[in-house]
Amino acid sequence: MRQVVLDIETTGLNYKEGHKIIEIACLELSNYLPTGKTYQTFVNPQKESSIAAKEKHGISDDFLRDKKLFNEVVPDFLEFIKDSPIVAHNGIAFDIPFLNYELKFNKLNVITNQIIDTLILARKLFPGSPANLDALCRRFDIDLSLRKKHGALIDAKLLAKVYLELKGGQQPNLILESKEKKGEKEEVKIIKKEILKDRKFVLSSEEEEKHKDFIKNIKSPIWNLYN
C-alpha cells in the first residue's frame, strides 16, 4: 500500500491573504514504512514572507529569489504523489487548500487524492492533549534534535514516524511477512499473530484444603458481615 507524507512551508498562514508556498516536500511510504524515496523543492513565491513565517521556517527571501516558480515545479510534484493517499498534519485545513489554490491559480486540476489528516487522528486518540507535531514527537519519544526550524522535508520525516505510531507502532497490522526464494520462484508466507485461548486453572484438593486452613486463621473477615 503506497501513501505519501506531505508538508509545505509558506510565506504566511492564509492563502486568501495572498500568501504563497515556498517549499514542498513528500516522502513515500509502503505499508506505513518509508521507502527512502522523497521529493523536495523550494519555490520562488514572488513575495516576501511574513515576519512570523520567517521566525518559523528561517528561509530568507533572498534565498528564494532564484528558485523555480510553482508552475515550473508542479509537474514533478504531481508525478511523485500520483493518486496515492496523502498523509499531512492539519492537511485538510492548511496544506491541501494552499496547494489547490496554487493549482487553480495556474489553471491546473486540484488535488482529489484521499487525505489522511494526522491532526484529526491524534485528537481522536488523545482528546484534550496537545496534538501539534512537536507534542506528538515528544509523546512517542521521537528525536526532535534536527528540528531547529520548521522545514518541509524534516517535518515530513518526523510526521512519517508519528503516523506509524498513530497506526499502532512498528507492526500496525500485526502481520509478519517472510520471503523464501526457491530457484526462480518466490514463496510468500503470511504469519499472523497467534491469539492464545483462555487457560483454565484448577486447584488440587491439597491446595483447596490449605486455602480453607488459611481462611480459618483470619480474624473477623469482612465477608462474614454479609452472611
Contacts in CASP RR format, 6 or more apart in sequence:
PFRMAT RR
TARGET T0000
AUTHOR 0000-0000-0000
METHOD contacts of the structure
MODEL  1
MRQVVLDIETTGLNYKEGHKIIEIACLELSNYLPTGKTYQTFVNPQKESS
IAAKEKHGISDDFLRDKKLFNEVVPDFLEFIKDSPIVAHNGIAFDIPFLN
YELKFNKLNVITNQIIDTLILARKLFPGSPANLDALCRRFDIDLSLRKKH
GALIDAKLLAKVYLELKGGQQPNLILESKEKKGEKEEVKIIKKEILKDRK
FVLSSEEEEKHKDFIKNIKSPIWNLYN
1 30 0 8 1.000
1 31 0 8 1.000
1 32 0 8 1.000
2 28 0 8 1.000
2 29 0 8 1.000
2 30 0 8 1.000
2 82 0 8 1.000
2 84 0 8 1.000
3 28 0 8 1.000
3 29 0 8 1.000
3 32 0 8 1.000
3 84 0 8 1.000
3 85 0 8 1.000
3 86 0 8 1.000
3 87 0 8 1.000
3 116 0 8 1.000
4 26 0 8 1.000
4 27 0 8 1.000
4 28 0 8 1.000
4 29 0 8 1.000
4 80 0 8 1.000
4 81 0 8 1.000
4 84 0 8 1.000
4 85 0 8 1.000
4 86 0 8 1.000
4 87 0 8 1.000
5 26 0 8 1.000
5 27 0 8 1.000
5 28 0 8 1.000
5 29 0 8 1.000
5 86 0 8 1.000
5 87 0 8 1.000
5 88 0 8 1.000
5 156 0 8 1.000
5 157 0 8 1.000
5 159 0 8 1.000
5 160 0 8 1.000
5 163 0 8 1.000
6 24 0 8 1.000
6 25 0 8 1.000
6 26 0 8 1.000
6 81 0 8 1.000
6 86 0 8 1.000
6 87 0 8 1.000
6 88 0 8 1.000
6 91 0 8 1.000
6 95 0 8 1.000
6 156 0 8 1.000
7 24 0 8 1.000
7 25 0 8 1.000
7 88 0 8 1.000
7 89 0 8 1.000
7 95 0 8 1.000
7 151 0 8 1.000
7 152 0 8 1.000
7 153 0 8 1.000
7 155 0 8 1.000
7 156 0 8 1.000
7 159 0 8 1.000
8 21 0 8 1.000
8 23 0 8 1.000
8 24 0 8 1.000
8 25 0 8 1.000
8 95 0 8 1.000
8 98 0 8 1.000
8 99 0 8 1.000
8 152 0 8 1.000
9 21 0 8 1.000
9 22 0 8 1.000
9 23 0 8 1.000
9 53 0 8 1.000
9 56 0 8 1.000
9 57 0 8 1.000
9 59 0 8 1.000
9 150 0 8 1.000
9 151 0 8 1.000
9 152 0 8 1.000
10 19 0 8 1.000
10 20 0 8 1.000
10 21 0 8 1.000
10 22 0 8 1.000
10 45 0 8 1.000
10 49 0 8 1.000
10 53 0 8 1.000
10 98 0 8 1.000
11 19 0 8 1.000
11 20 0 8 1.000
11 22 0 8 1.000
11 45 0 8 1.000
11 47 0 8 1.000
11 48 0 8 1.000
11 49 0 8 1.000
11 50 0 8 1.000
11 53 0 8 1.000
12 19 0 8 1.000
12 49 0 8 1.000
12 50 0 8 1.000
12 52 0 8 1.000
12 53 0 8 1.000
13 19 0 8 1.000
13 52 0 8 1.000
13 53 0 8 1.000
13 94 0 8 1.000
15 97 0 8 1.000
15 98 0 8 1.000
15 101 0 8 1.000
15 102 0 8 1.000
18 47 0 8 1.000
19 45 0 8 1.000
19 47 0 8 1.000
19 50 0 8 1.000
19 53 0 8 1.000
19 98 0 8 1.000
20 43 0 8 1.000
20 45 0 8 1.000
20 46 0 8 1.000
20 47 0 8 1.000
20 70 0 8 1.000
20 102 0 8 1.000
21 43 0 8 1.000
21 45 0 8 1.000
21 70 0 8 1.000
21 98 0 8 1.000
21 99 0 8 1.000
21 102 0 8 1.000
22 42 0 8 1.000
22 43 0 8 1.000
22 45 0 8 1.000
22 49 0 8 1.000
22 57 0 8 1.000
22 59 0 8 1.000
22 64 0 8 1.000
23 40 0 8 1.000
23 41 0 8 1.000
23 42 0 8 1.000
23 43 0 8 1.000
23 57 0 8 1.000
23 59 0 8 1.000
23 151 0 8 1.000
23 152 0 8 1.000
24 39 0 8 1.000
24 40 0 8 1.000
24 41 0 8 1.000
24 43 0 8 1.000
24 73 0 8 1.000
24 77 0 8 1.000
24 99 0 8 1.000
24 152 0 8 1.000
25 38 0 8 1.000
25 39 0 8 1.000
25 40 0 8 1.000
25 41 0 8 1.000
25 151 0 8 1.000
25 152 0 8 1.000
25 153 0 8 1.000
25 155 0 8 1.000
25 156 0 8 1.000
26 38 0 8 1.000
26 39 0 8 1.000
26 40 0 8 1.000
26 77 0 8 1.000
26 80 0 8 1.000
26 81 0 8 1.000
26 156 0 8 1.000
27 34 0 8 1.000
27 36 0 8 1.000
27 37 0 8 1.000
27 38 0 8 1.000
27 39 0 8 1.000
27 153 0 8 1.000
27 156 0 8 1.000
27 157 0 8 1.000
27 160 0 8 1.000
28 34 0 8 1.000
28 35 0 8 1.000
28 36 0 8 1.000
28 37 0 8 1.000
28 38 0 8 1.000
28 80 0 8 1.000
29 35 0 8 1.000
29 87 0 8 1.000
29 160 0 8 1.000
29 163 0 8 1.000
31 173 0 8 1.000
32 163 0 8 1.000
32 164 0 8 1.000
32 167 0 8 1.000
32 172 0 8 1.000
33 164 0 8 1.000
34 157 0 8 1.000
34 160 0 8 1.000
38 153 0 8 1.000
38 156 0 8 1.000
39 76 0 8 1.000
39 77 0 8 1.000
39 80 0 8 1.000
40 152 0 8 1.000
40 153 0 8 1.000
41 67 0 8 1.000
41 68 0 8 1.000
41 73 0 8 1.000
41 76 0 8 1.000
41 77 0 8 1.000
42 59 0 8 1.000
42 63 0 8 1.000
42 64 0 8 1.000
42 67 0 8 1.000
43 64 0 8 1.000
43 67 0 8 1.000
43 68 0 8 1.000
43 69 0 8 1.000
43 70 0 8 1.000
43 73 0 8 1.000
44 64 0 8 1.000
44 65 0 8 1.000
44 66 0 8 1.000
44 67 0 8 1.000
44 68 0 8 1.000
44 69 0 8 1.000
45 64 0 8 1.000
45 70 0 8 1.000
46 69 0 8 1.000
48 61 0 8 1.000
49 57 0 8 1.000
49 59 0 8 1.000
49 61 0 8 1.000
54 60 0 8 1.000
56 149 0 8 1.000
56 150 0 8 1.000
57 149 0 8 1.000
57 150 0 8 1.000
57 151 0 8 1.000
58 149 0 8 1.000
58 150 0 8 1.000
70 102 0 8 1.000
70 105 0 8 1.000
70 106 0 8 1.000
71 106 0 8 1.000
71 108 0 8 1.000
74 102 0 8 1.000
74 103 0 8 1.000
74 106 0 8 1.000
74 108 0 8 1.000
81 111 0 8 1.000
81 113 0 8 1.000
83 113 0 8 1.000
84 113 0 8 1.000
85 113 0 8 1.000
85 114 0 8 1.000
85 115 0 8 1.000
85 116 0 8 1.000
86 96 0 8 1.000
86 111 0 8 1.000
86 113 0 8 1.000
86 114 0 8 1.000
86 115 0 8 1.000
86 116 0 8 1.000
87 116 0 8 1.000
87 118 0 8 1.000
87 159 0 8 1.000
87 160 0 8 1.000
87 163 0 8 1.000
88 94 0 8 1.000
88 95 0 8 1.000
88 96 0 8 1.000
88 115 0 8 1.000
88 116 0 8 1.000
88 117 0 8 1.000
88 118 0 8 1.000
88 159 0 8 1.000
89 117 0 8 1.000
89 118 0 8 1.000
89 119 0 8 1.000
89 132 0 8 1.000
89 133 0 8 1.000
89 155 0 8 1.000
89 159 0 8 1.000
89 162 0 8 1.000
90 117 0 8 1.000
90 119 0 8 1.000
91 115 0 8 1.000
91 117 0 8 1.000
91 119 0 8 1.000
92 115 0 8 1.000
92 117 0 8 1.000
92 120 0 8 1.000
96 111 0 8 1.000
96 115 0 8 1.000
99 111 0 8 1.000
100 110 0 8 1.000
100 111 0 8 1.000
103 109 0 8 1.000
103 110 0 8 1.000
103 111 0 8 1.000
104 110 0 8 1.000
116 163 0 8 1.000
118 136 0 8 1.000
118 159 0 8 1.000
118 162 0 8 1.000
118 163 0 8 1.000
118 166 0 8 1.000
119 131 0 8 1.000
121 163 0 8 1.000
121 166 0 8 1.000
122 131 0 8 1.000
122 136 0 8 1.000
122 162 0 8 1.000
122 166 0 8 1.000
123 131 0 8 1.000
125 166 0 8 1.000
126 139 0 8 1.000
129 135 0 8 1.000
129 139 0 8 1.000
133 155 0 8 1.000
133 158 0 8 1.000
133 159 0 8 1.000
133 162 0 8 1.000
134 144 0 8 1.000
134 147 0 8 1.000
136 142 0 8 1.000
136 162 0 8 1.000
136 165 0 8 1.000
136 166 0 8 1.000
137 143 0 8 1.000
137 144 0 8 1.000
137 147 0 8 1.000
137 158 0 8 1.000
137 161 0 8 1.000
137 162 0 8 1.000
138 144 0 8 1.000
140 161 0 8 1.000
140 162 0 8 1.000
140 165 0 8 1.000
142 158 0 8 1.000
142 161 0 8 1.000
142 162 0 8 1.000
142 165 0 8 1.000
144 158 0 8 1.000
146 154 0 8 1.000
147 154 0 8 1.000
147 155 0 8 1.000
147 158 0 8 1.000
164 170 0 8 1.000
164 172 0 8 1.000
174 192 0 8 1.000
174 193 0 8 1.000
175 190 0 8 1.000
175 191 0 8 1.000
175 192 0 8 1.000
175 193 0 8 1.000
176 190 0 8 1.000
176 191 0 8 1.000
176 193 0 8 1.000
177 188 0 8 1.000
177 189 0 8 1.000
177 190 0 8 1.000
177 191 0 8 1.000
178 188 0 8 1.000
178 189 0 8 1.000
178 191 0 8 1.000
179 186 0 8 1.000
179 187 0 8 1.000
179 188 0 8 1.000
179 189 0 8 1.000
180 186 0 8 1.000
180 187 0 8 1.000
180 189 0 8 1.000
181 187 0 8 1.000
203 211 0 8 1.000
215 221 0 8 1.000
END
